[in-house]
Amino acid sequence: MATETQPTVGMTVYAEDGTEIGRIRGFDEDGFFVTTREGLAGMSIEHERAGHEFGEAELMWRCSNCGEMGDIEAIPDSCPNCGAEREQLYYWTED
């Protein structure tokens, strides 16, 4: 009997055939976002904007429950604003 694992930020996800897709970088009401890059840069959308003139963005965390944001270097165990669990926090780029 297979056990299901709850997806979390940073978890590696695979296609049905076992091919690695990438790591989860965040969640929204439709599912999760996956990155194929390594390190903090991989958790941002900066690589998706390469070659475009959009200006600079700052990588932060954001609560999917209340929208609270904070410094990426200090991701809390729960949202300091609403108390949502860490699984509700995801990586966010702020212009």
N, C-alpha and C positions, 0 to 999 in steps of 0.2 A: 504494500500500500504506500503510495507516494504522499509525502507531506508537502504542503504549500508553504512557501516562505513569503512573508510580507515584504514588498519592495521598500527599500530605503535609499536615501541619497548616497551615492558612491558605490552602490551595488552594481556588479557587472551583470548585464543581461545578454541572453543568447536567443538566436532564432530557433525554430523547431528542429532544425537539422543539427544543432549544436554549434553553429558558427557564432562567434562573439560579435555582438552588435556594438556595444560600448558600455558606458557607465551612466547610471541615472544621475542627472544634475538638478532635477526639480520636478514638481508635480503641479497640476492644475485640475480643474473639474473634469477634463477629458482624459486624463491619464498622466504619463510622465514624459519628461524631456530626456534625451540621451545625448551624450557627447562621445566623440571618438578621439578626442585629444587628451593629452596627459596634463597633470598639474592644475593649478588654479586657472590658467588660461583656458583649459579644456572645460572648465565649469562656467565660462562666460560665453557670450555670443560674439565676442570680438573676432574670432576666426571666421564667423559667418559674414562679417562685414568687410573682410579683407578686400582691398582694391576699390572701396567706395569712400566717398567723402562725407562721413557722418560726424566727425569730431571724436572726442575721447569720451569713454564711458568708464564709470567706476564700478567694480565688482563688489556686491553687497549680498547680504542674506535678506529674505523677505518672508513674512508669515502669510501663508495662504488663507488663514482664517480671518485676520484683521487688517493685513497690509503693512504692519509694522516692519521697519527696515533697520539694519544695523551693519556694523563693520564686519567684513568677511573673516578677519583674523580672530574674531571673538564670537563665534556662533554659540549661542546659549543652549542649554539643555531643554529649555522651553521658552516660549515667547514671553518676554518681560511685560508686554502690554496685556495680553489676553490669557496667558497660561497654556496655549496650545502646545502639544508635544513637539519634540524636535523633528519628527517626521513631517510635520506641517511646514517646516522651514525649508526654503529652497534658494538656490543661487539666482541672483538678479543683477542686471546691469542698469545702472542709473546714469543718465546723461547729465 
